[in-house]
């Protein structure tokens, strides 16, 4: 089992848990994910964060930015400025999953959980 936690976020992966081996959460919420949901989330966040990094130095100090990506089963949004951002996720249910969820991490928990997700992903790929 791999587990990480910080102020306002947590993440765990336990392959022995069967259908839902990954847990992500915020200060007051958590959801278990399938391997497919987990993998697609990490790839989606990598793309979204890369887009942010391409634009962050072009922003003026008082300027804000909102970036969104939708790739089923996820919708993700970064909202912030040139120094920091929050992260909102929506897991969209479909005919097979019939479940959905929403999650939000404020600044600075958003950057911490995104880094932890990538580190966890890299640790077993």
Backbone as JSON, one array per atom type, in Angstrom:
{
  "sequence": "XXXXXXXXXXXXXXXXXXXXXXXXXXXXXXXXXXXXXXXXXXXXXXXXXXXXXXXXXXXXXXXXXXXXXXXXXXXXXXXXXXXXXXXXXXXXXXXXXXXXXXXXXXXXXXXXXXXXXXXXXXXXX",
  "N": [[0.84, -1.18, 0.0], [0.52, 2.21, -0.83], [0.63, 5.34, 0.58], [-0.11, 8.76, 0.94], [-0.28, 12.0, 2.41], [-1.41, 15.28, 3.19], [-1.94, 18.71, 4.31], [-5.26, 19.16, 3.76], [-5.51, 17.25, 1.71], [-5.34, 13.85, 0.45], [-4.08, 10.66, -0.59], [-4.14, 7.33, -1.69], [-3.03, 4.05, -2.59], [-3.85, 0.77, -3.05], [-3.38, -2.16, -4.35], [-4.54, -4.6, -3.66], [-7.15, -4.13, -3.08], [-9.04, -4.74, -4.96], [-11.62, -3.86, -7.15], [-11.6, -1.05, -6.74], [-8.86, 0.34, -6.27], [-7.56, 2.77, -5.71], [-7.57, 5.72, -3.78], [-8.57, 9.04, -3.59], [-8.65, 12.23, -2.03], [-10.02, 15.14, -0.34], [-10.14, 17.72, 2.16], [-12.59, 17.17, 3.39], [-13.78, 15.08, 2.02], [-13.75, 12.07, 0.01], [-12.98, 9.7, -2.59], [-13.07, 6.49, -4.04], [-11.26, 5.02, -6.71], [-11.29, 3.29, -9.87], [-8.69, 1.41, -11.58], [-8.63, 2.24, -14.25], [-9.98, 4.75, -14.12], [-8.21, 6.1, -12.44], [-5.74, 6.05, -13.91], [-6.51, 7.48, -16.22], [-7.12, 9.92, -15.06], [-4.61, 10.83, -14.05], [-3.16, 11.19, -16.45], [-4.76, 13.14, -17.69], [-4.51, 15.28, -15.85], [-1.76, 15.76, -16.07], [-1.64, 16.82, -18.67], [-3.27, 19.12, -18.38], [-1.86, 20.59, -16.44], [0.53, 20.97, -17.8], [-0.37, 22.68, -19.83], [-1.0, 24.89, -18.26], [1.59, 25.59, -17.31], [2.75, 26.42, -19.7], [1.54, 28.84, -20.06], [1.78, 30.37, -17.73], [3.95, 32.21, -17.29], [3.31, 34.2, -19.02], [1.29, 35.59, -17.91], [0.18, 38.54, -16.3], [0.89, 39.98, -13.08], [-1.52, 40.53, -11.63], [-3.35, 39.15, -13.1], [-5.69, 36.52, -13.79], [-6.32, 33.01, -14.45], [-8.18, 30.45, -16.05], [-8.35, 27.13, -16.8], [-9.66, 24.41, -18.57], [-10.31, 20.94, -19.08], [-11.97, 18.35, -20.71], [-12.29, 14.99, -20.74], [-13.68, 12.08, -21.09], [-13.7, 9.72, -18.47], [-13.6, 12.18, -17.1], [-13.78, 15.63, -16.07], [-11.84, 18.44, -15.68], [-10.54, 21.3, -13.96], [-8.38, 24.01, -13.66], [-7.9, 26.84, -11.71], [-6.59, 29.93, -11.22], [-3.66, 31.94, -10.71], [-0.53, 33.39, -11.81], [1.09, 32.26, -9.92], [-0.12, 30.26, -8.35], [-2.76, 27.75, -8.06], [-6.1, 26.44, -7.9], [-7.87, 23.29, -7.93], [-10.42, 21.59, -9.55], [-12.37, 18.7, -9.92], [-14.46, 16.54, -11.81], [-15.92, 13.47, -11.84], [-17.5, 11.8, -14.24], [-20.36, 9.91, -14.35], [-21.37, 6.98, -16.18], [-23.24, 4.73, -18.32], [-22.22, 2.26, -17.49], [-20.77, 2.64, -15.1], [-22.39, 4.26, -13.48], [-21.99, 6.05, -11.46], [-20.87, 9.07, -10.06], [-18.77, 11.83, -9.17], [-17.62, 14.72, -7.4], [-14.83, 16.78, -6.79], [-12.69, 19.03, -4.98], [-9.78, 20.93, -4.55], [-8.28, 23.46, -2.77], [-5.9, 26.21, -3.12], [-2.95, 25.76, -1.24], [-3.22, 23.05, -1.55], [-3.99, 21.88, -3.95], [-1.77, 21.89, -5.73], [-0.08, 20.25, -4.26], [-1.44, 17.74, -4.09], [-1.59, 17.12, -6.81], [1.12, 16.81, -7.47], [1.73, 14.65, -5.77], [0.05, 12.69, -6.89], [1.26, 12.31, -9.41], [3.81, 11.43, -8.62], [3.13, 9.05, -7.29], [2.02, 7.6, -9.42], [4.27, 7.39, -11.13], [5.85, 5.76, -9.54], [5.17, 3.1, -9.88], [5.02, 2.56, -12.56]],
  "CA": [[0.0, 0.0, 0.0], [1.2, 3.49, -0.88], [-0.25, 6.35, 1.14], [0.47, 10.08, 1.17], [-1.29, 12.9, 2.95], [-0.96, 16.61, 3.56], [-3.06, 19.56, 4.7], [-6.34, 19.3, 2.79], [-5.48, 16.25, 0.64], [-4.8, 12.52, 0.73], [-4.09, 9.74, -1.71], [-3.69, 5.99, -1.3], [-3.18, 3.01, -3.6], [-3.71, -0.58, -2.5], [-3.82, -3.07, -5.42], [-5.32, -5.73, -3.12], [-8.53, -3.7, -2.83], [-9.95, -5.18, -6.02], [-12.13, -2.95, -8.18], [-11.3, 0.36, -6.45], [-7.6, 0.32, -5.52], [-6.99, 4.1, -5.46], [-8.42, 6.68, -3.08], [-8.13, 10.43, -3.55], [-9.57, 12.97, -1.18], [-9.75, 16.48, 0.14], [-10.28, 17.9, 3.61], [-13.85, 16.61, 3.92], [-14.37, 14.15, 1.07], [-12.85, 11.1, -0.63], [-13.6, 8.77, -3.52], [-12.24, 5.39, -4.52], [-11.21, 5.0, -8.17], [-10.8, 2.1, -10.56], [-7.4, 1.65, -12.22], [-8.87, 3.03, -15.46], [-10.26, 6.13, -13.71], [-6.96, 6.64, -11.9], [-4.8, 6.29, -15.01], [-6.99, 8.56, -17.09], [-7.01, 11.16, -14.29], [-3.22, 11.27, -14.01], [-2.81, 11.69, -17.78], [-5.5, 14.38, -17.89], [-3.89, 16.33, -15.04], [-0.47, 16.09, -16.69], [-1.91, 17.7, -19.81], [-3.8, 20.39, -17.88], [-0.77, 21.31, -15.77], [1.47, 21.39, -18.86], [-0.96, 23.87, -20.45], [-0.82, 25.99, -17.3], [3.01, 26.0, -17.3], [3.02, 27.12, -20.95], [0.94, 30.17, -20.02], [1.94, 31.07, -16.46], [4.87, 33.35, -17.38], [2.71, 35.24, -19.86], [0.28, 36.28, -17.12], [0.6, 39.66, -15.46], [0.75, 39.62, -11.66], [-2.91, 40.6, -11.19], [-4.18, 38.41, -14.04], [-6.05, 35.16, -13.41], [-6.48, 32.08, -15.56], [-8.98, 29.25, -15.85], [-8.14, 26.14, -17.85], [-10.52, 23.24, -18.41], [-10.21, 19.83, -20.03], [-12.94, 17.28, -20.52], [-12.0, 13.74, -21.42], [-14.43, 11.11, -20.3], [-14.82, 10.09, -17.62], [-13.24, 13.31, -16.26], [-13.71, 17.05, -16.38], [-10.93, 19.04, -14.7], [-10.38, 22.75, -14.11], [-7.43, 24.76, -12.85], [-8.3, 28.23, -11.6], [-5.59, 30.58, -10.39], [-2.87, 33.04, -11.27], [0.79, 32.94, -12.25], [1.84, 31.65, -8.82], [-0.8, 29.13, -7.72], [-4.05, 27.43, -8.63], [-6.95, 25.43, -7.27], [-8.21, 22.22, -8.85], [-11.73, 20.98, -9.41], [-12.55, 17.51, -10.75], [-15.75, 15.87, -11.85], [-15.96, 12.14, -12.42], [-18.83, 11.71, -14.84], [-20.87, 8.55, -14.44], [-21.92, 6.57, -17.47], [-24.13, 3.59, -18.23], [-21.6, 1.14, -16.8], [-20.34, 3.01, -13.76], [-23.55, 4.87, -12.83], [-21.6, 6.86, -10.31], [-20.12, 10.26, -10.38], [-18.26, 12.5, -7.97], [-16.95, 16.01, -7.58], [-13.82, 17.07, -5.78], [-12.06, 20.33, -5.08], [-8.65, 21.24, -3.68], [-7.88, 24.88, -2.86], [-4.47, 26.53, -3.05], [-1.92, 25.08, -2.01], [-3.45, 21.61, -1.57], [-4.11, 21.42, -5.34], [-0.44, 21.58, -6.27], [0.48, 19.14, -3.49], [-2.06, 16.47, -4.51], [-1.19, 16.84, -8.21], [2.49, 16.28, -7.4], [1.66, 13.33, -5.15], [-0.53, 11.77, -7.88], [2.27, 12.0, -10.42], [4.84, 10.64, -7.96], [2.59, 7.71, -7.08], [1.91, 6.98, -10.75], [5.63, 7.08, -11.59], [6.48, 4.78, -8.67], [4.9, 1.73, -10.27], [4.9, 2.44, -14.02]],
  "C": [[0.89, 1.25, 0.0], [0.21, 4.54, -0.37], [0.52, 7.66, 1.32], [-0.66, 11.0, 1.62], [-0.64, 14.22, 3.31], [-2.16, 17.44, 3.97], [-4.08, 19.7, 3.56], [-6.34, 18.3, 1.66], [-4.96, 14.91, 1.17], [-4.95, 11.65, -0.5], [-3.55, 8.39, -1.21], [-3.92, 5.04, -2.48], [-2.88, 1.67, -2.96], [-4.25, -1.56, -3.54], [-4.65, -4.26, -4.92], [-6.79, -5.38, -2.9], [-9.49, -4.03, -3.98], [-10.33, -4.07, -6.98], [-11.74, -1.49, -7.98], [-10.02, 0.48, -5.63], [-7.02, 1.68, -5.16], [-8.03, 4.98, -4.77], [-7.78, 8.05, -3.19], [-9.12, 11.19, -2.69], [-9.08, 14.35, -0.84], [-9.94, 16.53, 1.63], [-11.51, 17.19, 4.16], [-14.51, 15.59, 2.99], [-13.3, 13.19, 0.56], [-13.65, 10.24, -1.59], [-12.58, 7.7, -3.89], [-12.37, 5.31, -6.03], [-10.79, 3.62, -8.67], [-9.42, 2.43, -11.14], [-7.57, 2.5, -13.48], [-9.12, 4.5, -15.1], [-8.99, 6.81, -13.21], [-5.97, 6.99, -13.01], [-5.23, 7.43, -15.9], [-6.93, 9.91, -16.37], [-5.57, 11.69, -14.29], [-2.81, 11.85, -15.37], [-3.5, 13.02, -18.08], [-4.86, 15.53, -17.11], [-2.53, 16.72, -15.58], [-0.66, 17.07, -17.83], [-2.38, 19.08, -19.35], [-2.69, 21.22, -17.24], [0.28, 21.77, -16.78], [0.94, 22.64, -19.57], [-0.79, 25.09, -19.54], [0.62, 26.5, -17.34], [3.39, 26.73, -18.59], [2.55, 28.58, -20.88], [1.31, 31.0, -18.79], [2.86, 32.29, -16.54], [4.36, 34.47, -18.26], [1.68, 36.07, -19.1], [0.9, 37.44, -16.35], [0.27, 39.29, -14.02], [-0.71, 39.59, -11.21], [-3.87, 39.78, -12.07], [-4.46, 37.0, -13.54], [-6.28, 34.31, -14.66], [-7.37, 30.92, -15.12], [-8.76, 28.35, -17.05], [-8.99, 24.92, -17.55], [-10.19, 22.2, -19.46], [-11.31, 18.84, -19.68], [-12.53, 16.11, -21.39], [-12.63, 12.65, -20.57], [-13.52, 10.03, -19.72], [-14.61, 11.35, -16.79], [-13.5, 14.66, -16.91], [-12.82, 17.63, -15.29], [-10.74, 20.51, -15.01], [-9.34, 23.26, -13.12], [-7.88, 26.22, -12.88], [-7.29, 28.93, -10.69], [-4.92, 31.76, -11.06], [-1.48, 32.51, -11.61], [1.58, 32.24, -11.15], [1.18, 30.39, -8.25], [-2.17, 28.92, -8.35], [-4.79, 26.41, -7.76], [-7.32, 24.41, -8.35], [-9.58, 21.66, -8.53], [-11.82, 19.82, -10.39], [-14.0, 17.05, -10.7], [-15.55, 14.54, -12.54], [-17.37, 11.94, -12.92], [-19.24, 10.24, -14.95], [-21.38, 8.25, -15.84], [-22.8, 5.34, -17.26], [-23.55, 2.4, -17.48], [-21.27, 1.48, -15.34], [-21.5, 3.52, -12.9], [-23.18, 5.61, -11.54], [-20.81, 8.05, -10.8], [-19.67, 10.89, -9.08], [-17.68, 13.84, -8.37], [-15.96, 16.2, -6.46], [-13.19, 18.41, -6.03], [-10.91, 20.42, -4.08], [-8.31, 22.71, -3.85], [-6.36, 24.99, -2.93], [-4.06, 26.34, -1.59], [-2.12, 23.57, -2.09], [-3.5, 21.07, -2.99], [-2.75, 21.05, -5.93], [0.16, 20.37, -5.56], [-0.13, 17.81, -3.93], [-1.68, 16.13, -5.94], [0.22, 16.26, -8.26], [2.5, 14.87, -6.82], [1.07, 12.29, -6.11], [0.52, 11.35, -8.89], [3.38, 11.12, -9.84], [4.37, 9.21, -7.74], [2.52, 6.95, -8.4], [3.29, 6.52, -11.24], [6.26, 5.94, -10.78], [6.22, 3.34, -9.1], [4.7, 1.56, -11.78], [6.17, 1.93, -14.63]]
}
